């Protein structure tokens, strides 16, 4: 995770067989369209001025085959003020999407990739260009006022009958890069919200991660994650996390293992993909352990 290293009669019978074969090939050639409706929550960061950053919400409410519409809101976390845009997008067969949002605050264009996981969970990783209301005043040319990167998460659907595990608090662990970034340490502080309707722990959590704390190449990320539902009572809970920091943005997909009956701590193992803003990337595995909590939940 070193930042230098670092999302197929006889004639009548024969004619019929040829037709069926042709239809089969046609059906196989048209891949299913992924469902993109729902709320996608995440972060954005400017490449022009890295101090410009905040939270991002895509509310996709309508979908017609590969066209979808909704609202995207870019939020300043210091003030809580949001700038909404009416959004219209298109999804290609390769799960690459493009879209444009327009509103009183100007226009924003997105281009990126959608990554789909189990139980409706998904991640969008994209670049954006923002144009103020009057970006083409003479003498021109029309240029974006800002551009940068964005990443957002659509959570697992979950099971209303099951309360998510308690993942709040400090976690520590290690990572192991598969791309020449070496090994190192991780420290996380997780906050887990409450579901106001079900009056219990939420499946969503957020927090801060420090990579290689105490070194000259330490990295800090803000992250947002979601917990799924175990395939069976004896299997681990799936998890999906996105994060962003000064160096880049990441996606983590893995499993949460609850505290064992013998009194040990909860653990999580996962694979990560890290995309640095300088264009480099890293990927690998990680293992973390929950601190200050042990025994069955």
C-alpha positions, 0 to 999 in steps of 0.5 A: 500500500506504499503510495508510490506503488499505490473497479458471454418435412425435413426442410421444415425441421432444419429451418426451425432448428436454425431459427432457434439457434439464431434466437439463442445466440441473439439472447446470449449476445444481449447481457442483462441490464443491471439495476441501478435504482436506489441511494448511493452515498459517498465522497468527492474530491477536487483535483484542481483544489484538494481542499474542495471535498465533501459528501455525495448522494446519488438518488436514482429513482427511475430506470428504463433499460440503460437510461436512468434519472434521479438527483445528485447532491454534492454536500459541503461537510463543514456547513452541511449545505447541499447543491442538488442537480437533476441527473440523467445517465446512461449505462453501457454493457460494460457497466461504464456510465456517463451522466449529466446533472443540471440545477441552479448551481450549474452543471456537473458531468460524471463518467465512470464505472459501476461495480456490482456485488451480492444482495444489491450492494454496488460501488460507483467510481467516477470522475466529475467535471463541474461547470458554474451557471455561466461557464462560457462567458466571452472570450471563452473557451468553455472550461470546467470550473472544477474537476475531480474524483468521486466514489459512492456506495449502494448498501446491501438490502439486508434482512429486517428480521436480523440486527446487524453485528456491532462493529463500532469502536477501534480496530487494528490490523495489517495489510499485504500488497499484491502489487509491490507495496509491501506490508504495513499497519492499519488502525480504524475507528468505526462509528455505527449508526442507529436505524430510526425505523427499526430502532436498532443498529444500522447496517451502515457504518463510517469512520477514519482509517490510518495506514502506516501510522507513525511513518513518513508515508502515513495515509489517512482516509475517511470511509463508509461501509455496509454490512450484508446478511450471512448466507447461513447462520454459521457463515461470516457477514459480507461487508463492503467499504469505500474510502477517500483521502488526500492520496486516493480512494479505495474499495474494500470487499470482505467478511466480518467474523463475530467473536467466537464462543471462547471469548476472542475478538471479532475479526474481518478479512478483505481484499482492497483496491486502492486508486491513487490520484497520481494515476498509480494503484495498489491492491491486496488483502487485509486483516483487522481485529476489533479492540476492547470487545470479546465473547459472543454478541 
